Amino acid sequence: MGTLKKTTHLYSGTRRDDGTTLVSVNGRLLDSRPDFRNQGATTFDWGYDGRGGPAQLALAMLADHFADDERARRHFEKFMRKVVRHLPKEGWTVTAAQIDAACLEGGTLSVLSESNLLVL
């Protein structure tokens, strides 16, 4: 009998010169999940607290990470305020372990940017 091995997810966000944002997980584009909520945005954004792009990014990341839409809905607002609003505008990288830590009460998140390491 084989053992299950959980794949480690690496989430990355970049902003192009024209302002367009791209978010990937393990090299594939992250599904924006526009069906996920009534105010669903179709694009992602970060670096501020907002009901559009930042909320959609928080929902999509958590839905992918947890593979559980209801759990993502319970945590997305806190995750948006605690993590997404602080992500560096130019780009960032977040691991699955960092998401788990940020979702814990009082947890912190280290986010790798192109220029430095931020602790949120």
Biopython code that builds the backbone (N, CA, C, O; Angstrom):
import numpy as np
from Bio.PDB.StructureBuilder import StructureBuilder

atoms = [
    (1, "MET", "N", (0.845, -1.174, 0.000)),
    (1, "MET", "CA", (0.000, 0.000, 0.000)),
    (1, "MET", "C", (0.888, 1.234, 0.000)),
    (1, "MET", "O", (1.795, 1.339, 0.825)),
    (2, "GLY", "N", (0.642, 2.177, -0.916)),
    (2, "GLY", "CA", (1.441, 3.394, -1.028)),
    (2, "GLY", "C", (1.016, 4.446, -0.016)),
    (2, "GLY", "O", (-0.071, 4.377, 0.558)),
    (3, "THR", "N", (1.886, 5.412, 0.188)),
    (3, "THR", "CA", (1.567, 6.514, 1.087)),
    (3, "THR", "C", (1.262, 7.755, 0.257)),
    (3, "THR", "O", (1.821, 7.961, -0.821)),
    (4, "LEU", "N", (0.368, 8.568, 0.785)),
    (4, "LEU", "CA", (0.033, 9.818, 0.112)),
    (4, "LEU", "C", (1.079, 10.861, 0.446)),
    (4, "LEU", "O", (1.476, 11.000, 1.603)),
    (5, "LYS", "N", (1.520, 11.583, -0.543)),
    (5, "LYS", "CA", (2.480, 12.644, -0.341)),
    (5, "LYS", "C", (1.840, 13.947, -0.785)),
    (5, "LYS", "O", (1.455, 14.083, -1.946)),
    (6, "LYS", "N", (1.720, 14.910, 0.129)),
    (6, "LYS", "CA", (1.124, 16.198, -0.205)),
    (6, "LYS", "C", (2.115, 17.033, -1.003)),
    (6, "LYS", "O", (3.265, 17.204, -0.597)),
    (7, "THR", "N", (1.667, 17.542, -2.123)),
    (7, "THR", "CA", (2.506, 18.382, -2.968)),
    (7, "THR", "C", (2.635, 19.761, -2.341)),
    (7, "THR", "O", (1.645, 20.342, -1.897)),
    (8, "THR", "N", (3.843, 20.280, -2.306)),
    (8, "THR", "CA", (4.061, 21.625, -1.796)),
    (8, "THR", "C", (3.727, 22.619, -2.897)),
    (8, "THR", "O", (4.230, 22.520, -4.016)),
    (9, "HIS", "N", (2.877, 23.569, -2.567)),
    (9, "HIS", "CA", (2.496, 24.596, -3.535)),
    (9, "HIS", "C", (3.323, 25.852, -3.321)),
    (9, "HIS", "O", (3.584, 26.262, -2.190)),
    (10, "LEU", "N", (3.728, 26.451, -4.430)),
    (10, "LEU", "CA", (4.457, 27.708, -4.419)),
    (10, "LEU", "C", (3.646, 28.696, -5.246)),
    (10, "LEU", "O", (3.486, 28.517, -6.453)),
    (11, "TYR", "N", (3.133, 29.739, -4.594)),
    (11, "TYR", "CA", (2.317, 30.767, -5.244)),
    (11, "TYR", "C", (3.208, 31.964, -5.554)),
    (11, "TYR", "O", (3.981, 32.400, -4.702)),
    (12, "SER", "N", (3.103, 32.496, -6.771)),
    (12, "SER", "CA", (3.910, 33.640, -7.186)),
    (12, "SER", "C", (3.044, 34.661, -7.896)),
    (12, "SER", "O", (2.196, 34.313, -8.717)),
    (13, "GLY", "N", (3.266, 35.917, -7.573)),
    (13, "GLY", "CA", (2.553, 37.003, -8.237)),
    (13, "GLY", "C", (3.532, 37.975, -8.853)),
    (13, "GLY", "O", (4.529, 38.341, -8.230)),
    (14, "THR", "N", (3.252, 38.394, -10.072)),
    (14, "THR", "CA", (4.083, 39.389, -10.749)),
    (14, "THR", "C", (3.179, 40.452, -11.361)),
    (14, "THR", "O", (2.022, 40.202, -11.697)),
    (15, "ARG", "N", (3.746, 41.641, -11.492)),
    (15, "ARG", "CA", (3.039, 42.755, -12.113)),
    (15, "ARG", "C", (3.840, 43.206, -13.333)),
    (15, "ARG", "O", (5.016, 43.556, -13.227)),
    (16, "ARG", "N", (3.191, 43.192, -14.475)),
    (16, "ARG", "CA", (3.854, 43.629, -15.706)),
    (16, "ARG", "C", (3.951, 45.151, -15.743)),
    (16, "ARG", "O", (3.324, 45.844, -14.941)),
    (17, "ASP", "N", (4.740, 45.657, -16.679)),
    (17, "ASP", "CA", (4.917, 47.097, -16.830)),
    (17, "ASP", "C", (3.602, 47.827, -17.087)),
    (17, "ASP", "O", (3.441, 48.981, -16.688)),
    (18, "ASP", "N", (2.660, 47.152, -17.755)),
    (18, "ASP", "CA", (1.365, 47.787, -18.049)),
    (18, "ASP", "C", (0.380, 47.677, -16.887)),
    (18, "ASP", "O", (-0.765, 48.115, -17.006)),
    (19, "GLY", "N", (0.819, 47.086, -15.747)),
    (19, "GLY", "CA", (-0.031, 46.955, -14.569)),
    (19, "GLY", "C", (-0.785, 45.649, -14.481)),
    (19, "GLY", "O", (-1.387, 45.352, -13.449)),
    (20, "THR", "N", (-0.765, 44.856, -15.549)),
    (20, "THR", "CA", (-1.426, 43.558, -15.549)),
    (20, "THR", "C", (-0.775, 42.648, -14.518)),
    (20, "THR", "O", (0.450, 42.614, -14.400)),
    (21, "THR", "N", (-1.587, 41.912, -13.773)),
    (21, "THR", "CA", (-1.047, 40.999, -12.773)),
    (21, "THR", "C", (-1.221, 39.553, -13.215)),
    (21, "THR", "O", (-2.211, 39.192, -13.852)),
    (22, "LEU", "N", (-0.245, 38.742, -12.866)),
    (22, "LEU", "CA", (-0.289, 37.307, -13.126)),
    (22, "LEU", "C", (0.026, 36.580, -11.829)),
    (22, "LEU", "O", (0.979, 36.928, -11.130)),
    (23, "VAL", "N", (-0.772, 35.576, -11.510)),
    (23, "VAL", "CA", (-0.528, 34.766, -10.317)),
    (23, "VAL", "C", (-0.493, 33.314, -10.751)),
    (23, "VAL", "O", (-1.372, 32.842, -11.471)),
    (24, "SER", "N", (0.534, 32.616, -10.302)),
    (24, "SER", "CA", (0.669, 31.205, -10.650)),
    (24, "SER", "C", (0.874, 30.381, -9.388)),
    (24, "SER", "O", (1.291, 30.883, -8.345)),
    (25, "VAL", "N", (0.567, 29.105, -9.525)),
    (25, "VAL", "CA", (0.837, 28.139, -8.476)),
    (25, "VAL", "C", (1.593, 26.994, -9.129)),
    (25, "VAL", "O", (1.077, 26.328, -10.026)),
    (26, "ASN", "N", (2.812, 26.772, -8.675)),
    (26, "ASN", "CA", (3.689, 25.755, -9.253)),
    (26, "ASN", "C", (3.819, 25.908, -10.762)),
    (26, "ASN", "O", (3.854, 24.917, -11.491)),
    (27, "GLY", "N", (3.891, 27.151, -11.229)),
    (27, "GLY", "CA", (4.113, 27.424, -12.645)),
    (27, "GLY", "C", (2.876, 27.458, -13.522)),
    (27, "GLY", "O", (2.985, 27.790, -14.702)),
    (28, "ARG", "N", (1.698, 27.126, -12.995)),
    (28, "ARG", "CA", (0.476, 27.216, -13.795)),
    (28, "ARG", "C", (-0.360, 28.381, -13.285)),
    (28, "ARG", "O", (-0.327, 28.699, -12.096)),
    (29, "LEU", "N", (-1.108, 29.014, -14.176)),
    (29, "LEU", "CA", (-1.926, 30.149, -13.764)),
    (29, "LEU", "C", (-2.956, 29.719, -12.725)),
    (29, "LEU", "O", (-3.601, 28.680, -12.860)),
    (30, "LEU", "N", (-3.096, 30.535, -11.693)),
    (30, "LEU", "CA", (-4.083, 30.276, -10.644)),
    (30, "LEU", "C", (-5.463, 30.637, -11.176)),
    (30, "LEU", "O", (-5.658, 31.721, -11.726)),
    (31, "ASP", "N", (-6.411, 29.735, -11.014)),
    (31, "ASP", "CA", (-7.795, 29.970, -11.433)),
    (31, "ASP", "C", (-8.364, 31.118, -10.609)),
    (31, "ASP", "O", (-8.325, 31.068, -9.380)),
    (32, "SER", "N", (-8.891, 32.152, -11.260)),
    (32, "SER", "CA", (-9.407, 33.325, -10.543)),
    (32, "SER", "C", (-10.728, 33.055, -9.841)),
    (32, "SER", "O", (-11.152, 33.841, -8.994)),
    (33, "ARG", "N", (-11.380, 31.957, -10.183)),
    (33, "ARG", "CA", (-12.627, 31.552, -9.531)),
    (33, "ARG", "C", (-13.684, 32.661, -9.517)),
    (33, "ARG", "O", (-14.190, 32.996, -8.446)),
    (34, "PRO", "N", (-14.034, 33.239, -10.671)),
    (34, "PRO", "CA", (-15.046, 34.305, -10.690)),
    (34, "PRO", "C", (-16.412, 33.834, -10.220)),
    (34, "PRO", "O", (-17.262, 34.659, -9.884)),
    (35, "ASP", "N", (-16.640, 32.535, -10.190)),
    (35, "ASP", "CA", (-17.904, 31.953, -9.732)),
    (35, "ASP", "C", (-17.996, 31.866, -8.210)),
    (35, "ASP", "O", (-19.040, 31.491, -7.677)),
    (36, "PHE", "N", (-16.940, 32.202, -7.521)),
    (36, "PHE", "CA", (-16.803, 31.932, -6.096)),
    (36, "PHE", "C", (-17.633, 32.829, -5.189)),
    (36, "PHE", "O", (-18.019, 32.415, -4.095)),
    (37, "ARG", "N", (-17.912, 34.048, -5.629)),
    (37, "ARG", "CA", (-18.703, 34.962, -4.802)),
    (37, "ARG", "C", (-19.423, 35.962, -5.688)),
    (37, "ARG", "O", (-19.062, 36.144, -6.851)),
    (38, "ASN", "N", (-20.443, 36.610, -5.140)),
    (38, "ASN", "CA", (-21.265, 37.533, -5.917)),
    (38, "ASN", "C", (-20.481, 38.720, -6.451)),
    (38, "ASN", "O", (-20.717, 39.154, -7.579)),
    (39, "GLN", "N", (-19.562, 39.251, -5.672)),
    (39, "GLN", "CA", (-18.783, 40.409, -6.110)),
    (39, "GLN", "C", (-17.480, 39.984, -6.772)),
    (39, "GLN", "O", (-16.515, 40.749, -6.789)),
    (40, "GLY", "N", (-17.443, 38.786, -7.310)),
    (40, "GLY", "CA", (-16.206, 38.233, -7.844)),
    (40, "GLY", "C", (-15.570, 39.092, -8.918)),
    (40, "GLY", "O", (-16.205, 39.438, -9.914)),
    (41, "ALA", "N", (-14.317, 39.429, -8.704)),
    (41, "ALA", "CA", (-13.516, 40.120, -9.711)),
    (41, "ALA", "C", (-12.951, 39.062, -10.654)),
    (41, "ALA", "O", (-12.881, 37.884, -10.302)),
    (42, "THR", "N", (-12.561, 39.471, -11.820)),
    (42, "THR", "CA", (-11.977, 38.526, -12.770)),
    (42, "THR", "C", (-10.458, 38.651, -12.835)),
    (42, "THR", "O", (-9.800, 37.883, -13.537)),
    (43, "THR", "N", (-9.903, 39.614, -12.106)),
    (43, "THR", "CA", (-8.451, 39.783, -12.063)),
    (43, "THR", "C", (-7.998, 39.825, -10.609)),
    (43, "THR", "O", (-8.794, 40.042, -9.696)),
    (44, "PHE", "N", (-6.711, 39.614, -10.420)),
    (44, "PHE", "CA", (-6.118, 39.656, -9.083)),
    (44, "PHE", "C", (-5.391, 40.974, -8.881)),
    (44, "PHE", "O", (-4.947, 41.609, -9.838)),
    (45, "ASP", "N", (-5.277, 41.375, -7.625)),
    (45, "ASP", "CA", (-4.428, 42.498, -7.259)),
    (45, "ASP", "C", (-3.999, 42.309, -5.819)),
    (45, "ASP", "O", (-4.545, 41.459, -5.116)),
    (46, "TRP", "N", (-3.034, 43.084, -5.376)),
    (46, "TRP", "CA", (-2.501, 42.972, -4.023)),
    (46, "TRP", "C", (-1.817, 44.266, -3.652)),
    (46, "TRP", "O", (-1.647, 45.159, -4.482)),
    (47, "GLY", "N", (-1.426, 44.357, -2.391)),
    (47, "GLY", "CA", (-0.737, 45.546, -1.910)),
    (47, "GLY", "C", (-1.675, 46.556, -1.273)),
    (47, "GLY", "O", (-1.228, 47.621, -0.848)),
    (48, "TYR", "N", (-2.937, 46.258, -1.196)),
    (48, "TYR", "CA", (-3.923, 47.105, -0.529)),
    (48, "TYR", "C", (-5.103, 46.229, -0.118)),
    (48, "TYR", "O", (-5.216, 45.082, -0.548)),
    (49, "ASP", "N", (-5.974, 46.780, 0.716)),
    (49, "ASP", "CA", (-7.150, 46.064, 1.215)),
    (49, "ASP", "C", (-8.331, 46.461, 0.341)),
    (49, "ASP", "O", (-8.750, 47.619, 0.367)),
    (50, "GLY", "N", (-8.871, 45.535, -0.424)),
    (50, "GLY", "CA", (-9.966, 45.884, -1.319)),
    (50, "GLY", "C", (-10.898, 44.722, -1.584)),
    (50, "GLY", "O", (-10.503, 43.561, -1.476)),
    (51, "ARG", "N", (-12.139, 45.036, -1.934)),
    (51, "ARG", "CA", (-13.162, 44.025, -2.182)),
    (51, "ARG", "C", (-13.066, 43.420, -3.584)),
    (51, "ARG", "O", (-13.708, 42.404, -3.850)),
    (52, "GLY", "N", (-12.296, 44.004, -4.469)),
    (52, "GLY", "CA", (-12.174, 43.493, -5.827)),
    (52, "GLY", "C", (-11.029, 42.500, -5.966)),
    (52, "GLY", "O", (-11.111, 41.370, -5.485)),
    (53, "GLY", "N", (-9.960, 42.934, -6.630)),
    (53, "GLY", "CA", (-8.819, 42.079, -6.913)),
    (53, "GLY", "C", (-8.150, 41.445, -5.709)),
    (53, "GLY", "O", (-7.841, 40.254, -5.750)),
    (54, "PRO", "N", (-7.909, 42.207, -4.613)),
    (54, "PRO", "CA", (-7.283, 41.591, -3.442)),
    (54, "PRO", "C", (-8.151, 40.501, -2.795)),
    (54, "PRO", "O", (-7.636, 39.458, -2.392)),
    (55, "ALA", "N", (-9.456, 40.740, -2.697)),
    (55, "ALA", "CA", (-10.345, 39.725, -2.124)),
    (55, "ALA", "C", (-10.383, 38.491, -3.013)),
    (55, "ALA", "O", (-10.393, 37.363, -2.521)),
    (56, "GLN", "N", (-10.404, 38.708, -4.326)),
    (56, "GLN", "CA", (-10.439, 37.578, -5.248)),
    (56, "GLN", "C", (-9.154, 36.759, -5.156)),
    (56, "GLN", "O", (-9.191, 35.531, -5.225)),
    (57, "LEU", "N", (-8.025, 37.434, -5.002)),
    (57, "LEU", "CA", (-6.752, 36.727, -4.842)),
    (57, "LEU", "C", (-6.761, 35.894, -3.566)),
    (57, "LEU", "O", (-6.357, 34.731, -3.584)),
    (58, "ALA", "N", (-7.215, 36.475, -2.463)),
    (58, "ALA", "CA", (-7.271, 35.738, -1.202)),
    (58, "ALA", "C", (-8.159, 34.501, -1.332)),
    (58, "ALA", "O", (-7.776, 33.414, -0.901)),
    (59, "LEU", "N", (-9.331, 34.662, -1.919)),
    (59, "LEU", "CA", (-10.240, 33.530, -2.111)),
    (59, "LEU", "C", (-9.638, 32.450, -2.991)),
    (59, "LEU", "O", (-9.686, 31.267, -2.654)),
    (60, "ALA", "N", (-9.074, 32.855, -4.114)),
    (60, "ALA", "CA", (-8.525, 31.885, -5.062)),
    (60, "ALA", "C", (-7.337, 31.130, -4.472)),
    (60, "ALA", "O", (-7.224, 29.915, -4.635)),
    (61, "MET", "N", (-6.449, 31.856, -3.781)),
    (61, "MET", "CA", (-5.293, 31.190, -3.173)),
    (61, "MET", "C", (-5.739, 30.188, -2.127)),
    (61, "MET", "O", (-5.249, 29.058, -2.100)),
    (62, "LEU", "N", (-6.668, 30.590, -1.259)),
    (62, "LEU", "CA", (-7.102, 29.685, -0.197)),
    (62, "LEU", "C", (-7.914, 28.521, -0.733)),
    (62, "LEU", "O", (-7.789, 27.403, -0.233)),
    (63, "ALA", "N", (-8.748, 28.761, -1.742)),
    (63, "ALA", "CA", (-9.522, 27.658, -2.335)),
    (63, "ALA", "C", (-8.584, 26.634, -2.952)),
    (63, "ALA", "O", (-8.798, 25.430, -2.815)),
    (64, "ASP", "N", (-7.555, 27.105, -3.626)),
    (64, "ASP", "CA", (-6.572, 26.188, -4.211)),
    (64, "ASP", "C", (-5.783, 25.481, -3.103)),
    (64, "ASP", "O", (-5.587, 24.267, -3.145)),
    (65, "HIS", "N", (-5.345, 26.241, -2.135)),
    (65, "HIS", "CA", (-4.512, 25.689, -1.065)),
    (65, "HIS", "C", (-5.262, 24.653, -0.232)),
    (65, "HIS", "O", (-4.755, 23.556, -0.001)),
    (66, "PHE", "N", (-6.459, 24.995, 0.217)),
    (66, "PHE", "CA", (-7.232, 24.089, 1.068)),
    (66, "PHE", "C", (-7.994, 23.026, 0.285)),
    (66, "PHE", "O", (-8.349, 21.987, 0.842)),
    (67, "ALA", "N", (-8.253, 23.274, -1.009)),
    (67, "ALA", "CA", (-9.129, 22.414, -1.815)),
    (67, "ALA", "C", (-10.479, 22.255, -1.112)),
    (67, "ALA", "O", (-11.069, 21.174, -1.091)),
    (68, "ASP", "N", (-10.945, 23.364, -0.541)),
    (68, "ASP", "CA", (-12.183, 23.377, 0.234)),
    (68, "ASP", "C", (-12.756, 24.790, 0.175)),
    (68, "ASP", "O", (-12.275, 25.687, 0.868)),
    (69, "ASP", "N", (-13.785, 24.992, -0.652)),
    (69, "ASP", "CA", (-14.347, 26.324, -0.846)),
    (69, "ASP", "C", (-14.901, 26.926, 0.436)),
    (69, "ASP", "O", (-14.721, 28.119, 0.679)),
    (70, "GLU", "N", (-15.560, 26.142, 1.248)),
    (70, "GLU", "CA", (-16.145, 26.673, 2.484)),
    (70, "GLU", "C", (-15.063, 27.133, 3.459)),
    (70, "GLU", "O", (-15.204, 28.172, 4.104)),
    (71, "ARG", "N", (-14.009, 26.376, 3.561)),
    (71, "ARG", "CA", (-12.896, 26.782, 4.433)),
    (71, "ARG", "C", (-12.251, 28.060, 3.898)),
    (71, "ARG", "O", (-11.889, 28.943, 4.675)),
    (72, "ALA", "N", (-12.108, 28.162, 2.586)),
    (72, "ALA", "CA", (-11.558, 29.371, 1.978)),
    (72, "ALA", "C", (-12.446, 30.577, 2.286)),
    (72, "ALA", "O", (-11.942, 31.653, 2.606)),
    (73, "ARG", "N", (-13.754, 30.402, 2.191)),
    (73, "ARG", "CA", (-14.686, 31.495, 2.498)),
    (73, "ARG", "C", (-14.563, 31.950, 3.954)),
    (73, "ARG", "O", (-14.666, 33.143, 4.240)),
    (74, "ARG", "N", (-14.347, 31.024, 4.857)),
    (74, "ARG", "CA", (-14.226, 31.376, 6.275)),
    (74, "ARG", "C", (-12.961, 32.186, 6.566)),
    (74, "ARG", "O", (-12.954, 33.010, 7.481)),
    (75, "HIS", "N", (-11.910, 31.964, 5.813)),
    (75, "HIS", "CA", (-10.613, 32.576, 6.127)),
    (75, "HIS", "C", (-10.203, 33.731, 5.208)),
    (75, "HIS", "O", (-9.249, 34.442, 5.524)),
    (76, "PHE", "N", (-10.894, 33.939, 4.081)),
    (76, "PHE", "CA", (-10.343, 34.855, 3.078)),
    (76, "PHE", "C", (-10.228, 36.299, 3.542)),
    (76, "PHE", "O", (-9.252, 36.967, 3.200)),
    (77, "GLU", "N", (-11.189, 36.805, 4.309)),
    (77, "GLU", "CA", (-11.118, 38.212, 4.715)),
    (77, "GLU", "C", (-9.936, 38.465, 5.643)),
    (77, "GLU", "O", (-9.223, 39.458, 5.496)),
    (78, "LYS", "N", (-9.734, 37.570, 6.590)),
    (78, "LYS", "CA", (-8.585, 37.693, 7.497)),
    (78, "LYS", "C", (-7.281, 37.557, 6.699)),
    (78, "LYS", "O", (-6.331, 38.307, 6.921)),
    (79, "PHE", "N", (-7.246, 36.606, 5.780)),
    (79, "PHE", "CA", (-6.053, 36.382, 4.957)),
    (79, "PHE", "C", (-5.769, 37.615, 4.085)),
    (79, "PHE", "O", (-4.615, 38.002, 3.898)),
    (80, "MET", "N", (-6.833, 38.221, 3.559)),
    (80, "MET", "CA", (-6.652, 39.424, 2.743)),
    (80, "MET", "C", (-6.042, 40.546, 3.586)),
    (80, "MET", "O", (-5.087, 41.194, 3.158)),
    (81, "ARG", "N", (-6.587, 40.776, 4.777)),
    (81, "ARG", "CA", (-6.089, 41.855, 5.640)),
    (81, "ARG", "C", (-4.692, 41.565, 6.191)),
    (81, "ARG", "O", (-3.870, 42.470, 6.332)),
    (82, "LYS", "N", (-4.441, 40.312, 6.496)),
    (82, "LYS", "CA", (-3.191, 39.934, 7.143)),
    (82, "LYS", "C", (-2.041, 39.728, 6.153)),
    (82, "LYS", "O", (-0.876, 39.942, 6.491)),
    (83, "VAL", "N", (-2.380, 39.308, 4.923)),
    (83, "VAL", "CA", (-1.339, 38.918, 3.977)),
    (83, "VAL", "C", (-1.417, 39.713, 2.669)),
    (83, "VAL", "O", (-0.483, 40.437, 2.324)),
    (84, "VAL", "N", (-2.521, 39.578, 1.950)),
    (84, "VAL", "CA", (-2.621, 40.118, 0.584)),
    (84, "VAL", "C", (-2.376, 41.625, 0.545)),
    (84, "VAL", "O", (-1.703, 42.112, -0.364)),
    (85, "ARG", "N", (-2.900, 42.362, 1.501)),
    (85, "ARG", "CA", (-2.724, 43.817, 1.488)),
    (85, "ARG", "C", (-1.275, 44.234, 1.695)),
    (85, "ARG", "O", (-0.906, 45.362, 1.367)),
    (86, "HIS", "N", (-0.442, 43.337, 2.239)),
    (86, "HIS", "CA", (0.966, 43.652, 2.515)),
    (86, "HIS", "C", (1.918, 43.109, 1.444)),
    (86, "HIS", "O", (3.121, 43.362, 1.515)),
    (87, "LEU", "N", (1.415, 42.382, 0.473)),
    (87, "LEU", "CA", (2.310, 41.825, -0.549)),
    (87, "LEU", "C", (2.942, 42.952, -1.358)),
    (87, "LEU", "O", (2.261, 43.912, -1.717)),
    (88, "PRO", "N", (4.237, 42.844, -1.649)),
    (88, "PRO", "CA", (4.919, 43.882, -2.426)),
    (88, "PRO", "C", (4.307, 44.025, -3.819)),
    (88, "PRO", "O", (4.067, 43.033, -4.507)),
    (89, "LYS", "N", (4.060, 45.253, -4.218)),
    (89, "LYS", "CA", (3.400, 45.512, -5.506)),
    (89, "LYS", "C", (4.146, 44.897, -6.684)),
    (89, "LYS", "O", (3.516, 44.404, -7.619)),
    (90, "GLU", "N", (5.483, 44.916, -6.656)),
    (90, "GLU", "CA", (6.255, 44.442, -7.806)),
    (90, "GLU", "C", (6.202, 42.935, -7.998)),
    (90, "GLU", "O", (6.307, 42.456, -9.127)),
    (91, "GLY", "N", (6.043, 42.183, -6.924)),
    (91, "GLY", "CA", (5.984, 40.734, -7.047)),
    (91, "GLY", "C", (6.284, 40.051, -5.732)),
    (91, "GLY", "O", (6.852, 40.658, -4.824)),
    (92, "TRP", "N", (5.905, 38.793, -5.629)),
    (92, "TRP", "CA", (6.027, 38.064, -4.381)),
    (92, "TRP", "C", (5.969, 36.567, -4.623)),
    (92, "TRP", "O", (5.578, 36.105, -5.695)),
    (93, "THR", "N", (6.366, 35.819, -3.601)),
    (93, "THR", "CA", (6.283, 34.359, -3.595)),
    (93, "THR", "C", (5.832, 33.925, -2.206)),
    (93, "THR", "O", (6.351, 34.410, -1.200)),
    (94, "VAL", "N", (4.870, 33.016, -2.152)),
    (94, "VAL", "CA", (4.334, 32.508, -0.890)),
    (94, "VAL", "C", (4.247, 30.987, -0.989)),
    (94, "VAL", "O", (3.778, 30.457, -1.996)),
    (95, "THR", "N", (4.693, 30.290, 0.039)),
    (95, "THR", "CA", (4.616, 28.825, 0.059)),
    (95, "THR", "C", (3.343, 28.369, 0.773)),
    (95, "THR", "O", (2.703, 29.140, 1.487)),
    (96, "ALA", "N", (2.998, 27.115, 0.567)),
    (96, "ALA", "CA", (1.844, 26.519, 1.246)),
    (96, "ALA", "C", (2.031, 26.560, 2.763)),
    (96, "ALA", "O", (1.077, 26.821, 3.496)),
    (97, "ALA", "N", (3.240, 26.307, 3.232)),
    (97, "ALA", "CA", (3.509, 26.342, 4.671)),
    (97, "ALA", "C", (3.300, 27.747, 5.228)),
    (97, "ALA", "O", (2.821, 27.902, 6.351)),
    (98, "GLN", "N", (3.648, 28.757, 4.465)),
    (98, "GLN", "CA", (3.434, 30.135, 4.904)),
    (98, "GLN", "C", (1.943, 30.464, 4.983)),
    (98, "GLN", "O", (1.510, 31.182, 5.883)),
    (99, "ILE", "N", (1.167, 29.942, 4.045)),
    (99, "ILE", "CA", (-0.285, 30.158, 4.101)),
    (99, "ILE", "C", (-0.855, 29.500, 5.348)),
    (99, "ILE", "O", (-1.667, 30.102, 6.051)),
    (100, "ASP", "N", (-0.437, 28.270, 5.627)),
    (100, "ASP", "CA", (-0.896, 27.589, 6.836)),
    (100, "ASP", "C", (-0.563, 28.412, 8.080)),
    (100, "ASP", "O", (-1.405, 28.571, 8.964)),
    (101, "ALA", "N", (0.650, 28.927, 8.150)),
    (101, "ALA", "CA", (1.073, 29.718, 9.312)),
    (101, "ALA", "C", (0.244, 30.990, 9.433)),
    (101, "ALA", "O", (-0.128, 31.377, 10.540)),
    (102, "ALA", "N", (-0.049, 31.643, 8.316)),
    (102, "ALA", "CA", (-0.819, 32.890, 8.334)),
    (102, "ALA", "C", (-2.262, 32.649, 8.745)),
    (102, "ALA", "O", (-2.898, 33.541, 9.306)),
    (103, "CYS", "N", (-2.785, 31.476, 8.481)),
    (103, "CYS", "CA", (-4.172, 31.175, 8.822)),
    (103, "CYS", "C", (-4.341, 30.766, 10.273)),
    (103, "CYS", "O", (-5.464, 30.687, 10.772)),
    (104, "LEU", "N", (-3.238, 30.507, 10.952)),
    (104, "LEU", "CA", (-3.301, 30.224, 12.383)),
    (104, "LEU", "C", (-3.496, 31.531, 13.135)),
    (104, "LEU", "O", (-3.000, 32.571, 12.702)),
    (105, "GLU", "N", (-4.196, 31.498, 14.230)),
    (105, "GLU", "CA", (-4.390, 32.697, 15.053)),
    (105, "GLU", "C", (-3.028, 33.203, 15.520)),
    (105, "GLU", "O", (-2.268, 32.471, 16.155)),
    (106, "GLY", "N", (-2.732, 34.440, 15.204)),
    (106, "GLY", "CA", (-1.471, 35.027, 15.633)),
    (106, "GLY", "C", (-0.283, 34.612, 14.793)),
    (106, "GLY", "O", (0.851, 34.964, 15.115)),
    (107, "GLY", "N", (-0.520, 33.860, 13.709)),
    (107, "GLY", "CA", (0.579, 33.418, 12.866)),
    (107, "GLY", "C", (1.191, 34.569, 12.091)),
    (107, "GLY", "O", (0.555, 35.607, 11.904)),
    (108, "THR", "N", (2.413, 34.390, 11.645)),
    (108, "THR", "CA", (3.073, 35.397, 10.823)),
    (108, "THR", "C", (3.372, 34.790, 9.472)),
    (108, "THR", "O", (3.346, 33.570, 9.309)),
    (109, "LEU", "N", (3.654, 35.635, 8.511)),
    (109, "LEU", "CA", (3.953, 35.171, 7.164)),
    (109, "LEU", "C", (5.185, 35.883, 6.644)),
    (109, "LEU", "O", (5.240, 37.113, 6.638)),
    (110, "SER", "N", (6.164, 35.126, 6.212)),
    (110, "SER", "CA", (7.321, 35.701, 5.549)),
    (110, "SER", "C", (7.066, 35.629, 4.056)),
    (110, "SER", "O", (6.804, 34.553, 3.518)),
    (111, "VAL", "N", (7.140, 36.756, 3.393)),
    (111, "VAL", "CA", (6.874, 36.820, 1.962)),
    (111, "VAL", "C", (8.149, 37.208, 1.247)),
    (111, "VAL", "O", (8.773, 38.216, 1.579)),
    (112, "LEU", "N", (8.535, 36.416, 0.272)),
    (112, "LEU", "CA", (9.733, 36.713, -0.491)),
    (112, "LEU", "C", (9.389, 37.684, -1.624)),
    (112, "LEU", "O", (8.549, 37.379, -2.471)),
    (113, "SER", "N", (10.022, 38.821, -1.637)),
    (113, "SER", "CA", (9.868, 39.740, -2.743)),
    (113, "SER", "C", (11.160, 39.696, -3.548)),
    (113, "SER", "O", (12.110, 39.014, -3.165)),
    (114, "GLU", "N", (11.195, 40.408, -4.639)),
    (114, "GLU", "CA", (12.394, 40.392, -5.464)),
    (114, "GLU", "C", (13.548, 41.094, -4.767)),
    (114, "GLU", "O", (14.708, 40.813, -5.068)),
    (115, "SER", "N", (13.253, 42.006, -3.839)),
    (115, "SER", "CA", (14.325, 42.797, -3.249)),
    (115, "SER", "C", (14.607, 42.471, -1.775)),
    (115, "SER", "O", (15.699, 42.762, -1.285)),
    (116, "ASN", "N", (13.647, 41.875, -1.065)),
    (116, "ASN", "CA", (13.883, 41.612, 0.347)),
    (116, "ASN", "C", (12.929, 40.595, 0.907)),
    (116, "ASN", "O", (12.054, 40.096, 0.199)),
    (117, "LEU", "N", (13.089, 40.286, 2.167)),
    (117, "LEU", "CA", (12.204, 39.359, 2.866)),
    (117, "LEU", "C", (11.354, 40.174, 3.840)),
    (117, "LEU", "O", (11.884, 40.859, 4.714)),
    (118, "LEU", "N", (10.044, 40.096, 3.683)),
    (118, "LEU", "CA", (9.138, 40.828, 4.552)),
    (118, "LEU", "C", (8.519, 39.860, 5.549)),
    (118, "LEU", "O", (8.189, 38.727, 5.196)),
    (119, "VAL", "N", (8.361, 40.295, 6.777)),
    (119, "VAL", "CA", (7.648, 39.501, 7.776)),
    (119, "VAL", "C", (6.377, 40.258, 8.106)),
    (119, "VAL", "O", (6.422, 41.395, 8.577)),
    (120, "LEU", "N", (5.240, 39.619, 7.854)),
    (120, "LEU", "CA", (3.950, 40.261, 8.059)),
    (120, "LEU", "C", (3.292, 39.725, 9.311)),
    (120, "LEU", "O", (2.188, 40.146, 9.657)),
]
sb = StructureBuilder()
sb.init_structure("model")
sb.init_model(0)
sb.init_chain("A")
sb.init_seg("    ")
for serial, (resi, resn, name, xyz) in enumerate(atoms, 1):
    if name == "N":
        sb.init_residue(resn, " ", resi, " ")
    sb.init_atom(name, np.array(xyz, "f"), 0.0, 1.0, " ", f" {name:<3s}", serial, name[0])
structure = sb.get_structure()
